[in-house]
């Protein structure tokens, strides 16, 4: 099953889509080193959900910095790796949405996008982008189930806006191979058959034996 080259896999998806769980499970199965999104140690996240306008730029720059560092570490490590949320989502989904809904002003947004474009110009694209597609009902249910206190104030409308941006981004994604997984009726954490189904699809996409 081990390829003759190191692989870089990214798992994309909205808040509550199941990215961290899938990253962990695929990493365990294939022997890929997982890189998880910085959540529990994020110094801005709780403040951001309390006052998005005040903290949006700070949060997005924090994520951009962390993910740029992880992206370089992963692609330069010589090992196969899998990442929970890609650097591309920070700009294409979250920063864009914050700007469009008036939570980030034009000056900060332009500054952020310029920084993002310079940074990503130096990065290797993923060998496979896995997009976990989930309805807002599924997202709301899974956010409630995992019980992170700072996420309980997330409004349904915010998730709907993010889903809209995700669908637009994925429809125009050209950086490499793409695998879209519809997650509304899957439970790859608790149902072994569902996980095997995902693993088989990933192997086929990467042409692994």
Order of alpha helices (4+ residues) and beta strands (2+ residues): beta-alpha-beta-alpha-alpha-beta-alpha-alpha-beta-alpha-alpha-beta-alpha
